[in-house]
Amino acid sequence: MRVNILQHTPNEGPGAIKTWADSHHYELYVYHPETFGKLPTANETDLLVILGGPMSPNDNLEWLKKERILIKWRELEPVLRAYYEKK
């Protein structure tokens, strides 16, 4: 299984998700869309993990538009969205 992680801040990595993927011998790839502008394709994604970040999902950023398209393509497949809410 190929697990693709979208990481939006350098200090919030995959952590326990990486440990889980490694224990199952899954391929794990971490993407930094806001830094490098590269995203995986829907066809090369078995599980998409979306980590939180300082941006809003409604921000008008080019890389975020592409990310929303990828999420829509993956709509019927496994997607994990992980984020922390500030209180």
mmCIF file as gemmi writes it, N, C-alpha and C atoms, coordinates in Angstrom:
data_model
loop_
_atom_site.group_PDB
_atom_site.id
_atom_site.type_symbol
_atom_site.label_atom_id
_atom_site.label_alt_id
_atom_site.label_comp_id
_atom_site.label_asym_id
_atom_site.label_entity_id
_atom_site.label_seq_id
_atom_site.pdbx_PDB_ins_code
_atom_site.Cartn_x
_atom_site.Cartn_y
_atom_site.Cartn_z
_atom_site.occupancy
_atom_site.B_iso_or_equiv
_atom_site.pdbx_formal_charge
_atom_site.auth_seq_id
_atom_site.auth_asym_id
_atom_site.pdbx_PDB_model_num
ATOM 1 N N . MET Axp A 1 ? 0.857 -1.178 0 1 0 ? 1 A 1
ATOM 2 C CA . MET Axp A 1 ? 0 0 0 1 0 ? 1 A 1
ATOM 3 C C . MET Axp A 1 ? 0.898 1.234 0 1 0 ? 1 A 1
ATOM 4 N N . ARG Axp A 2 ? 0.505 2.222 -0.76 1 0 ? 2 A 1
ATOM 5 C CA . ARG Axp A 2 ? 1.233 3.489 -0.796 1 0 ? 2 A 1
ATOM 6 C C . ARG Axp A 2 ? 0.44 4.517 0.003 1 0 ? 2 A 1
ATOM 7 N N . VAL Axp A 3 ? 1.091 5.077 1.022 1 0 ? 3 A 1
ATOM 8 C CA . VAL Axp A 3 ? 0.507 6.102 1.88 1 0 ? 3 A 1
ATOM 9 C C . VAL Axp A 3 ? 1.175 7.423 1.522 1 0 ? 3 A 1
ATOM 10 N N . ASN Axp A 4 ? 0.378 8.399 1.101 1 0 ? 4 A 1
ATOM 11 C CA . ASN Axp A 4 ? 0.889 9.726 0.782 1 0 ? 4 A 1
ATOM 12 C C . ASN Axp A 4 ? 0.413 10.709 1.837 1 0 ? 4 A 1
ATOM 13 N N . ILE Axp A 5 ? 1.364 11.423 2.412 1 0 ? 5 A 1
ATOM 14 C CA . ILE Axp A 5 ? 1.067 12.389 3.46 1 0 ? 5 A 1
ATOM 15 C C . ILE Axp A 5 ? 1.303 13.794 2.93 1 0 ? 5 A 1
ATOM 16 N N . LEU Axp A 6 ? 0.319 14.661 3.147 1 0 ? 6 A 1
ATOM 17 C CA . LEU Axp A 6 ? 0.475 16.081 2.827 1 0 ? 6 A 1
ATOM 18 C C . LEU Axp A 6 ? 0.79 16.798 4.138 1 0 ? 6 A 1
ATOM 19 N N . GLN Axp A 7 ? 2.029 17.256 4.264 1 0 ? 7 A 1
ATOM 20 C CA . GLN Axp A 7 ? 2.489 17.923 5.482 1 0 ? 7 A 1
ATOM 21 C C . GLN Axp A 7 ? 2.592 19.415 5.203 1 0 ? 7 A 1
ATOM 22 N N . HIS Axp A 8 ? 1.929 20.222 6.03 1 0 ? 8 A 1
ATOM 23 C CA . HIS Axp A 8 ? 1.833 21.652 5.757 1 0 ? 8 A 1
ATOM 24 C C . HIS Axp A 8 ? 2.733 22.536 6.613 1 0 ? 8 A 1
ATOM 25 N N . THR Axp A 9 ? 3.354 21.986 7.629 1 0 ? 9 A 1
ATOM 26 C CA . THR Axp A 9 ? 4.317 22.742 8.43 1 0 ? 9 A 1
ATOM 27 C C . THR Axp A 9 ? 5.508 21.837 8.715 1 0 ? 9 A 1
ATOM 28 N N . PRO Axp A 10 ? 6.713 22.391 8.73 1 0 ? 10 A 1
ATOM 29 C CA . PRO Axp A 10 ? 7.896 21.546 8.919 1 0 ? 10 A 1
ATOM 30 C C . PRO Axp A 10 ? 7.992 20.922 10.312 1 0 ? 10 A 1
ATOM 31 N N . ASN Axp A 11 ? 7.354 21.503 11.299 1 0 ? 11 A 1
ATOM 32 C CA . ASN Axp A 11 ? 7.474 20.998 12.666 1 0 ? 11 A 1
ATOM 33 C C . ASN Axp A 11 ? 6.351 20.039 13.061 1 0 ? 11 A 1
ATOM 34 N N . GLU Axp A 12 ? 5.463 19.682 12.147 1 0 ? 12 A 1
ATOM 35 C CA . GLU Axp A 12 ? 4.378 18.736 12.435 1 0 ? 12 A 1
ATOM 36 C C . GLU Axp A 12 ? 4.424 17.613 11.41 1 0 ? 12 A 1
ATOM 37 N N . GLY Axp A 13 ? 5.256 16.618 11.697 1 0 ? 13 A 1
ATOM 38 C CA . GLY Axp A 13 ? 5.457 15.512 10.762 1 0 ? 13 A 1
ATOM 39 C C . GLY Axp A 13 ? 4.498 14.361 10.981 1 0 ? 13 A 1
ATOM 40 N N . PRO Axp A 14 ? 4.743 13.252 10.292 1 0 ? 14 A 1
ATOM 41 C CA . PRO Axp A 14 ? 3.828 12.114 10.32 1 0 ? 14 A 1
ATOM 42 C C . PRO Axp A 14 ? 3.795 11.346 11.633 1 0 ? 14 A 1
ATOM 43 N N . GLY Axp A 15 ? 4.834 11.413 12.457 1 0 ? 15 A 1
ATOM 44 C CA . GLY Axp A 15 ? 4.835 10.804 13.793 1 0 ? 15 A 1
ATOM 45 C C . GLY Axp A 15 ? 4.333 9.376 13.836 1 0 ? 15 A 1
ATOM 46 N N . ALA Axp A 16 ? 3.245 9.144 14.569 1 0 ? 16 A 1
ATOM 47 C CA . ALA Axp A 16 ? 2.688 7.8 14.774 1 0 ? 16 A 1
ATOM 48 C C . ALA Axp A 16 ? 2.171 7.191 13.47 1 0 ? 16 A 1
ATOM 49 N N . ILE Axp A 17 ? 1.795 8.029 12.516 1 0 ? 17 A 1
ATOM 50 C CA . ILE Axp A 17 ? 1.327 7.506 11.229 1 0 ? 17 A 1
ATOM 51 C C . ILE Axp A 17 ? 2.482 6.812 10.515 1 0 ? 17 A 1
ATOM 52 N N . LYS Axp A 18 ? 3.672 7.399 10.58 1 0 ? 18 A 1
ATOM 53 C CA . LYS Axp A 18 ? 4.864 6.775 9.993 1 0 ? 18 A 1
ATOM 54 C C . LYS Axp A 18 ? 5.171 5.462 10.695 1 0 ? 18 A 1
ATOM 55 N N . THR Axp A 19 ? 5.102 5.446 12.016 1 0 ? 19 A 1
ATOM 56 C CA . THR Axp A 19 ? 5.345 4.226 12.774 1 0 ? 19 A 1
ATOM 57 C C . THR Axp A 19 ? 4.378 3.122 12.349 1 0 ? 19 A 1
ATOM 58 N N . TRP Axp A 20 ? 3.098 3.475 12.22 1 0 ? 20 A 1
ATOM 59 C CA . TRP Axp A 20 ? 2.071 2.521 11.784 1 0 ? 20 A 1
ATOM 60 C C . TRP Axp A 20 ? 2.375 1.999 10.388 1 0 ? 20 A 1
ATOM 61 N N . ALA Axp A 21 ? 2.684 2.914 9.451 1 0 ? 21 A 1
ATOM 62 C CA . ALA Axp A 21 ? 2.968 2.512 8.072 1 0 ? 21 A 1
ATOM 63 C C . ALA Axp A 21 ? 4.208 1.611 8.008 1 0 ? 21 A 1
ATOM 64 N N . ASP Axp A 22 ? 5.245 1.977 8.74 1 0 ? 22 A 1
ATOM 65 C CA . ASP Axp A 22 ? 6.459 1.161 8.765 1 0 ? 22 A 1
ATOM 66 C C . ASP Axp A 22 ? 6.169 -0.234 9.32 1 0 ? 22 A 1
ATOM 67 N N . SER Axp A 23 ? 5.344 -0.327 10.365 1 0 ? 23 A 1
ATOM 68 C CA . SER Axp A 23 ? 5.054 -1.629 10.981 1 0 ? 23 A 1
ATOM 69 C C . SER Axp A 23 ? 4.279 -2.55 10.036 1 0 ? 23 A 1
ATOM 70 N N . HIS Axp A 24 ? 3.59 -1.958 9.049 1 0 ? 24 A 1
ATOM 71 C CA . HIS Axp A 24 ? 2.851 -2.747 8.06 1 0 ? 24 A 1
ATOM 72 C C . HIS Axp A 24 ? 3.609 -2.874 6.74 1 0 ? 24 A 1
ATOM 73 N N . HIS Axp A 25 ? 4.827 -2.34 6.709 1 0 ? 25 A 1
ATOM 74 C CA . HIS Axp A 25 ? 5.67 -2.378 5.507 1 0 ? 25 A 1
ATOM 75 C C . HIS Axp A 25 ? 5.017 -1.67 4.325 1 0 ? 25 A 1
ATOM 76 N N . TYR Axp A 26 ? 4.286 -0.581 4.614 1 0 ? 26 A 1
ATOM 77 C CA . TYR Axp A 26 ? 3.684 0.231 3.565 1 0 ? 26 A 1
ATOM 78 C C . TYR Axp A 26 ? 4.702 1.255 3.064 1 0 ? 26 A 1
ATOM 79 N N . GLU Axp A 27 ? 4.573 1.629 1.806 1 0 ? 27 A 1
ATOM 80 C CA . GLU Axp A 27 ? 5.398 2.709 1.264 1 0 ? 27 A 1
ATOM 81 C C . GLU Axp A 27 ? 4.837 4.027 1.803 1 0 ? 27 A 1
ATOM 82 N N . LEU Axp A 28 ? 5.708 4.913 2.259 1 0 ? 28 A 1
ATOM 83 C CA . LEU Axp A 28 ? 5.26 6.179 2.824 1 0 ? 28 A 1
ATOM 84 C C . LEU Axp A 28 ? 5.995 7.323 2.121 1 0 ? 28 A 1
ATOM 85 N N . TYR Axp A 29 ? 5.236 8.282 1.629 1 0 ? 29 A 1
ATOM 86 C CA . TYR Axp A 29 ? 5.805 9.455 0.969 1 0 ? 29 A 1
ATOM 87 C C . TYR Axp A 29 ? 5.219 10.692 1.623 1 0 ? 29 A 1
ATOM 88 N N . VAL Axp A 30 ? 6.083 11.644 1.932 1 0 ? 30 A 1
ATOM 89 C CA . VAL Axp A 30 ? 5.643 12.889 2.555 1 0 ? 30 A 1
ATOM 90 C C . VAL Axp A 30 ? 5.843 14.02 1.549 1 0 ? 30 A 1
ATOM 91 N N . TYR Axp A 31 ? 4.77 14.761 1.312 1 0 ? 31 A 1
ATOM 92 C CA . TYR Axp A 31 ? 4.79 15.896 0.386 1 0 ? 31 A 1
ATOM 93 C C . TYR Axp A 31 ? 4.626 17.188 1.169 1 0 ? 31 A 1
ATOM 94 N N . HIS Axp A 32 ? 5.288 18.227 0.7 1 0 ? 32 A 1
ATOM 95 C CA . HIS Axp A 32 ? 5.209 19.555 1.299 1 0 ? 32 A 1
ATOM 96 C C . HIS Axp A 32 ? 4.692 20.51 0.213 1 0 ? 32 A 1
ATOM 97 N N . PRO Axp A 33 ? 3.375 20.514 -0.017 1 0 ? 33 A 1
ATOM 98 C CA . PRO Axp A 33 ? 2.824 21.235 -1.168 1 0 ? 33 A 1
ATOM 99 C C . PRO Axp A 33 ? 3.086 22.734 -1.157 1 0 ? 33 A 1
ATOM 100 N N . GLU Axp A 34 ? 3.048 23.376 0.015 1 0 ? 34 A 1
ATOM 101 C CA . GLU Axp A 34 ? 3.239 24.823 0.046 1 0 ? 34 A 1
ATOM 102 C C . GLU Axp A 34 ? 4.687 25.207 -0.207 1 0 ? 34 A 1
ATOM 103 N N . THR Axp A 35 ? 5.622 24.307 0.041 1 0 ? 35 A 1
ATOM 104 C CA . THR Axp A 35 ? 7.043 24.591 -0.152 1 0 ? 35 A 1
ATOM 105 C C . THR Axp A 35 ? 7.507 24.241 -1.555 1 0 ? 35 A 1
ATOM 106 N N . PHE Axp A 36 ? 7.119 23.05 -2.03 1 0 ? 36 A 1
ATOM 107 C CA . PHE Axp A 36 ? 7.625 22.559 -3.306 1 0 ? 36 A 1
ATOM 108 C C . PHE Axp A 36 ? 6.582 22.526 -4.42 1 0 ? 36 A 1
ATOM 109 N N . GLY Axp A 37 ? 5.305 22.656 -4.076 1 0 ? 37 A 1
ATOM 110 C CA . GLY Axp A 37 ? 4.246 22.688 -5.081 1 0 ? 37 A 1
ATOM 111 C C . GLY Axp A 37 ? 3.956 21.345 -5.735 1 0 ? 37 A 1
ATOM 112 N N . LYS Axp A 38 ? 4.549 20.274 -5.248 1 0 ? 38 A 1
ATOM 113 C CA . LYS Axp A 38 ? 4.335 18.951 -5.843 1 0 ? 38 A 1
ATOM 114 C C . LYS Axp A 38 ? 3.354 18.154 -4.989 1 0 ? 38 A 1
ATOM 115 N N . LEU Axp A 39 ? 2.422 17.506 -5.658 1 0 ? 39 A 1
ATOM 116 C CA . LEU Axp A 39 ? 1.442 16.637 -5.006 1 0 ? 39 A 1
ATOM 117 C C . LEU Axp A 39 ? 1.455 15.272 -5.678 1 0 ? 39 A 1
ATOM 118 N N . PRO Axp A 40 ? 1.067 14.231 -4.963 1 0 ? 40 A 1
ATOM 119 C CA . PRO Axp A 40 ? 0.935 12.932 -5.619 1 0 ? 40 A 1
ATOM 120 C C . PRO Axp A 40 ? -0.29 12.944 -6.533 1 0 ? 40 A 1
ATOM 121 N N . THR Axp A 41 ? -0.336 12.004 -7.444 1 0 ? 41 A 1
ATOM 122 C CA . THR Axp A 41 ? -1.539 11.861 -8.26 1 0 ? 41 A 1
ATOM 123 C C . THR Axp A 41 ? -2.509 10.939 -7.527 1 0 ? 41 A 1
ATOM 124 N N . ALA Axp A 42 ? -3.753 10.985 -7.92 1 0 ? 42 A 1
ATOM 125 C CA . ALA Axp A 42 ? -4.76 10.103 -7.323 1 0 ? 42 A 1
ATOM 126 C C . ALA Axp A 42 ? -4.421 8.641 -7.604 1 0 ? 42 A 1
ATOM 127 N N . ASN Axp A 43 ? -3.883 8.369 -8.782 1 0 ? 43 A 1
ATOM 128 C CA . ASN Axp A 43 ? -3.57 6.985 -9.157 1 0 ? 43 A 1
ATOM 129 C C . ASN Axp A 43 ? -2.444 6.375 -8.35 1 0 ? 43 A 1
ATOM 130 N N . GLU Axp A 44 ? -1.544 7.194 -7.803 1 0 ? 44 A 1
ATOM 131 C CA . GLU Axp A 44 ? -0.433 6.655 -7.023 1 0 ? 44 A 1
ATOM 132 C C . GLU Axp A 44 ? -0.691 6.771 -5.529 1 0 ? 44 A 1
ATOM 133 N N . THR Axp A 45 ? -1.956 6.917 -5.138 1 0 ? 45 A 1
ATOM 134 C CA . THR Axp A 45 ? -2.331 7.09 -3.739 1 0 ? 45 A 1
ATOM 135 C C . THR Axp A 45 ? -3.331 6.024 -3.326 1 0 ? 45 A 1
ATOM 136 N N . ASP Axp A 46 ? -2.93 5.194 -2.354 1 0 ? 46 A 1
ATOM 137 C CA . ASP Axp A 46 ? -3.864 4.223 -1.782 1 0 ? 46 A 1
ATOM 138 C C . ASP Axp A 46 ? -4.523 4.787 -0.529 1 0 ? 46 A 1
ATOM 139 N N . LEU Axp A 47 ? -3.753 5.547 0.242 1 0 ? 47 A 1
ATOM 140 C CA . LEU Axp A 47 ? -4.275 6.226 1.432 1 0 ? 47 A 1
ATOM 141 C C . LEU Axp A 47 ? -3.684 7.62 1.449 1 0 ? 47 A 1
ATOM 142 N N . LEU Axp A 48 ? -4.534 8.626 1.516 1 0 ? 48 A 1
ATOM 143 C CA . LEU Axp A 48 ? -4.102 10.014 1.571 1 0 ? 48 A 1
ATOM 144 C C . LEU Axp A 48 ? -4.281 10.515 2.995 1 0 ? 48 A 1
ATOM 145 N N . VAL Axp A 49 ? -3.19 11.017 3.582 1 0 ? 49 A 1
ATOM 146 C CA . VAL Axp A 49 ? -3.221 11.576 4.928 1 0 ? 49 A 1
ATOM 147 C C . VAL Axp A 49 ? -2.942 13.068 4.806 1 0 ? 49 A 1
ATOM 148 N N . ILE Axp A 50 ? -3.853 13.88 5.353 1 0 ? 50 A 1
ATOM 149 C CA . ILE Axp A 50 ? -3.731 15.338 5.255 1 0 ? 50 A 1
ATOM 150 C C . ILE Axp A 50 ? -3.495 15.882 6.655 1 0 ? 50 A 1
ATOM 151 N N . LEU Axp A 51 ? -2.309 16.423 6.871 1 0 ? 51 A 1
ATOM 152 C CA . LEU Axp A 51 ? -1.984 17.018 8.162 1 0 ? 51 A 1
ATOM 153 C C . LEU Axp A 51 ? -2.395 18.483 8.15 1 0 ? 51 A 1
ATOM 154 N N . GLY Axp A 52 ? -2.708 19 9.307 1 0 ? 52 A 1
ATOM 155 C CA . GLY Axp A 52 ? -3.155 20.389 9.422 1 0 ? 52 A 1
ATOM 156 C C . GLY Axp A 52 ? -2.039 21.393 9.199 1 0 ? 52 A 1
ATOM 157 N N . GLY Axp A 53 ? -2.397 22.657 9.25 1 0 ? 53 A 1
ATOM 158 C CA . GLY Axp A 53 ? -1.435 23.733 9.065 1 0 ? 53 A 1
ATOM 159 C C . GLY Axp A 53 ? -2.078 25.064 9.366 1 0 ? 53 A 1
ATOM 160 N N . PRO Axp A 54 ? -1.32 26.135 9.205 1 0 ? 54 A 1
ATOM 161 C CA . PRO Axp A 54 ? -1.823 27.459 9.551 1 0 ? 54 A 1
ATOM 162 C C . PRO Axp A 54 ? -2.809 28.047 8.54 1 0 ? 54 A 1
ATOM 163 N N . MET Axp A 55 ? -2.914 27.431 7.368 1 0 ? 55 A 1
ATOM 164 C CA . MET Axp A 55 ? -3.783 27.986 6.324 1 0 ? 55 A 1
ATOM 165 C C . MET Axp A 55 ? -5.233 27.572 6.565 1 0 ? 55 A 1
ATOM 166 N N . SER Axp A 56 ? -6.118 28.285 5.911 1 0 ? 56 A 1
ATOM 167 C CA . SER Axp A 56 ? -7.534 27.937 5.911 1 0 ? 56 A 1
ATOM 168 C C . SER Axp A 56 ? -7.825 27.143 4.643 1 0 ? 56 A 1
ATOM 169 N N . PRO Axp A 57 ? -8.726 26.174 4.685 1 0 ? 57 A 1
ATOM 170 C CA . PRO Axp A 57 ? -9.067 25.448 3.462 1 0 ? 57 A 1
ATOM 171 C C . PRO Axp A 57 ? -9.657 26.354 2.391 1 0 ? 57 A 1
ATOM 172 N N . ASN Axp A 58 ? -10.089 27.533 2.779 1 0 ? 58 A 1
ATOM 173 C CA . ASN Axp A 58 ? -10.691 28.467 1.828 1 0 ? 58 A 1
ATOM 174 C C . ASN Axp A 58 ? -9.7 29.485 1.283 1 0 ? 58 A 1
ATOM 175 N N . ASP Axp A 59 ? -8.423 29.435 1.712 1 0 ? 59 A 1
ATOM 176 C CA . ASP Axp A 59 ? -7.426 30.369 1.204 1 0 ? 59 A 1
ATOM 177 C C . ASP Axp A 59 ? -7.279 30.208 -0.305 1 0 ? 59 A 1
ATOM 178 N N . ASN Axp A 60 ? -7.015 31.31 -0.967 1 0 ? 60 A 1
ATOM 179 C CA . ASN Axp A 60 ? -6.898 31.32 -2.42 1 0 ? 60 A 1
ATOM 180 C C . ASN Axp A 60 ? -5.429 31.148 -2.82 1 0 ? 60 A 1
ATOM 181 N N . LEU Axp A 61 ? -4.864 29.999 -2.489 1 0 ? 61 A 1
ATOM 182 C CA . LEU Axp A 61 ? -3.475 29.689 -2.81 1 0 ? 61 A 1
ATOM 183 C C . LEU Axp A 61 ? -3.455 28.641 -3.914 1 0 ? 61 A 1
ATOM 184 N N . GLU Axp A 62 ? -2.562 28.812 -4.88 1 0 ? 62 A 1
ATOM 185 C CA . GLU Axp A 62 ? -2.542 27.92 -6.039 1 0 ? 62 A 1
ATOM 186 C C . GLU Axp A 62 ? -2.328 26.455 -5.628 1 0 ? 62 A 1
ATOM 187 N N . TRP Axp A 63 ? -1.387 26.212 -4.718 1 0 ? 63 A 1
ATOM 188 C CA . TRP Axp A 63 ? -1.126 24.832 -4.299 1 0 ? 63 A 1
ATOM 189 C C . TRP Axp A 63 ? -2.313 24.25 -3.543 1 0 ? 63 A 1
ATOM 190 N N . LEU Axp A 64 ? -3.062 25.097 -2.833 1 0 ? 64 A 1
ATOM 191 C CA . LEU Axp A 64 ? -4.226 24.625 -2.088 1 0 ? 64 A 1
ATOM 192 C C . LEU Axp A 64 ? -5.375 24.264 -3.038 1 0 ? 64 A 1
ATOM 193 N N . LYS Axp A 65 ? -5.487 24.994 -4.126 1 0 ? 65 A 1
ATOM 194 C CA . LYS Axp A 65 ? -6.481 24.65 -5.145 1 0 ? 65 A 1
ATOM 195 C C . LYS Axp A 65 ? -6.201 23.253 -5.704 1 0 ? 65 A 1
ATOM 196 N N . LYS Axp A 66 ? -4.917 22.978 -5.979 1 0 ? 66 A 1
ATOM 197 C CA . LYS Axp A 66 ? -4.533 21.66 -6.502 1 0 ? 66 A 1
ATOM 198 C C . LYS Axp A 66 ? -4.786 20.567 -5.466 1 0 ? 66 A 1
ATOM 199 N N . GLU Axp A 67 ? -4.555 20.905 -4.214 1 0 ? 67 A 1
ATOM 200 C CA . GLU Axp A 67 ? -4.794 19.939 -3.145 1 0 ? 67 A 1
ATOM 201 C C . GLU Axp A 67 ? -6.284 19.6 -3.04 1 0 ? 67 A 1
ATOM 202 N N . ARG Axp A 68 ? -7.134 20.602 -3.163 1 0 ? 68 A 1
ATOM 203 C CA . ARG Axp A 68 ? -8.577 20.35 -3.107 1 0 ? 68 A 1
ATOM 204 C C . ARG Axp A 68 ? -9.018 19.444 -4.256 1 0 ? 68 A 1
ATOM 205 N N . ILE Axp A 69 ? -8.414 19.601 -5.427 1 0 ? 69 A 1
ATOM 206 C CA . ILE Axp A 69 ? -8.728 18.737 -6.568 1 0 ? 69 A 1
ATOM 207 C C . ILE Axp A 69 ? -8.328 17.298 -6.252 1 0 ? 69 A 1
ATOM 208 N N . LEU Axp A 70 ? -7.124 17.113 -5.677 1 0 ? 70 A 1
ATOM 209 C CA . LEU Axp A 70 ? -6.675 15.771 -5.309 1 0 ? 70 A 1
ATOM 210 C C . LEU Axp A 70 ? -7.628 15.148 -4.297 1 0 ? 70 A 1
ATOM 211 N N . ILE Axp A 71 ? -8.049 15.907 -3.307 1 0 ? 71 A 1
ATOM 212 C CA . ILE Axp A 71 ? -8.973 15.394 -2.293 1 0 ? 71 A 1
ATOM 213 C C . ILE Axp A 71 ? -10.291 14.983 -2.942 1 0 ? 71 A 1
ATOM 214 N N . LYS Axp A 72 ? -10.772 15.794 -3.87 1 0 ? 72 A 1
ATOM 215 C CA . LYS Axp A 72 ? -12.024 15.456 -4.556 1 0 ? 72 A 1
ATOM 216 C C . LYS Axp A 72 ? -11.865 14.167 -5.36 1 0 ? 72 A 1
ATOM 217 N N . TRP Axp A 73 ? -10.723 13.974 -6.024 1 0 ? 73 A 1
ATOM 218 C CA . TRP Axp A 73 ? -10.47 12.739 -6.775 1 0 ? 73 A 1
ATOM 219 C C . TRP Axp A 73 ? -10.464 11.54 -5.853 1 0 ? 73 A 1
ATOM 220 N N . ARG Axp A 74 ? -10.011 11.73 -4.621 1 0 ? 74 A 1
ATOM 221 C CA . ARG Axp A 74 ? -9.887 10.64 -3.667 1 0 ? 74 A 1
ATOM 222 C C . ARG Axp A 74 ? -11.15 10.476 -2.821 1 0 ? 74 A 1
ATOM 223 N N . GLU Axp A 75 ? -12.21 11.162 -3.162 1 0 ? 75 A 1
ATOM 224 C CA . GLU Axp A 75 ? -13.415 11.241 -2.349 1 0 ? 75 A 1
ATOM 225 C C . GLU Axp A 75 ? -13.956 9.885 -1.89 1 0 ? 75 A 1
ATOM 226 N N . LEU Axp A 76 ? -13.886 8.889 -2.728 1 0 ? 76 A 1
ATOM 227 C CA . LEU Axp A 76 ? -14.467 7.594 -2.395 1 0 ? 76 A 1
ATOM 228 C C . LEU Axp A 76 ? -13.435 6.619 -1.838 1 0 ? 76 A 1
ATOM 229 N N . GLU Axp A 77 ? -12.215 7.055 -1.663 1 0 ? 77 A 1
ATOM 230 C CA . GLU Axp A 77 ? -11.12 6.216 -1.179 1 0 ? 77 A 1
ATOM 231 C C . GLU Axp A 77 ? -10.726 6.651 0.224 1 0 ? 77 A 1
ATOM 232 N N . PRO Axp A 78 ? -9.874 5.892 0.89 1 0 ? 78 A 1
ATOM 233 C CA . PRO Axp A 78 ? -9.466 6.254 2.252 1 0 ? 78 A 1
ATOM 234 C C . PRO Axp A 78 ? -8.7 7.584 2.312 1 0 ? 78 A 1
ATOM 235 N N . VAL Axp A 79 ? -9.186 8.48 3.148 1 0 ? 79 A 1
ATOM 236 C CA . VAL Axp A 79 ? -8.537 9.762 3.407 1 0 ? 79 A 1
ATOM 237 C C . VAL Axp A 79 ? -8.567 9.989 4.909 1 0 ? 79 A 1
ATOM 238 N N . LEU Axp A 80 ? -7.432 10.36 5.479 1 0 ? 80 A 1
ATOM 239 C CA . LEU Axp A 80 ? -7.352 10.694 6.899 1 0 ? 80 A 1
ATOM 240 C C . LEU Axp A 80 ? -6.935 12.152 7.008 1 0 ? 80 A 1
ATOM 241 N N . ARG Axp A 81 ? -7.766 12.936 7.666 1 0 ? 81 A 1
ATOM 242 C CA . ARG Axp A 81 ? -7.437 14.343 7.899 1 0 ? 81 A 1
ATOM 243 C C . ARG Axp A 81 ? -7.116 14.5 9.378 1 0 ? 81 A 1
ATOM 244 N N . ALA Axp A 82 ? -5.894 14.923 9.677 1 0 ? 82 A 1
ATOM 245 C CA . ALA Axp A 82 ? -5.457 15.065 11.066 1 0 ? 82 A 1
ATOM 246 C C . ALA Axp A 82 ? -5.048 16.515 11.309 1 0 ? 82 A 1
ATOM 247 N N . TYR Axp A 83 ? -5.661 17.129 12.304 1 0 ? 83 A 1
ATOM 248 C CA . TYR Axp A 83 ? -5.307 18.504 12.638 1 0 ? 83 A 1
ATOM 249 C C . TYR Axp A 83 ? -5.641 18.757 14.081 1 0 ? 83 A 1
ATOM 250 N N . TYR Axp A 84 ? -5.022 19.803 14.615 1 0 ? 84 A 1
ATOM 251 C CA . TYR Axp A 84 ? -5.296 20.235 15.978 1 0 ? 84 A 1
ATOM 252 C C . TYR Axp A 84 ? -6.008 21.572 15.922 1 0 ? 84 A 1
ATOM 253 N N . GLU Axp A 85 ? -6.993 21.733 16.75 1 0 ? 85 A 1
ATOM 254 C CA . GLU Axp A 85 ? -7.74 22.986 16.8 1 0 ? 85 A 1
ATOM 255 C C . GLU Axp A 85 ? -7.232 23.782 17.987 1 0 ? 85 A 1
ATOM 256 N N . LYS Axp A 86 ? -6.859 25.046 17.725 1 0 ? 86 A 1
ATOM 257 C CA . LYS Axp A 86 ? -6.427 25.921 18.82 1 0 ? 86 A 1
ATOM 258 C C . LYS Axp A 86 ? -7.629 26.411 19.584 1 0 ? 86 A 1
ATOM 259 N N . LYS Axp A 87 ? -7.525 26.403 20.897 1 0 ? 87 A 1
ATOM 260 C CA . LYS Axp A 87 ? -8.63 26.869 21.726 1 0 ? 87 A 1
ATOM 261 C C . LYS Axp A 87 ? -8.181 28.037 22.55 1 0 ? 87 A 1
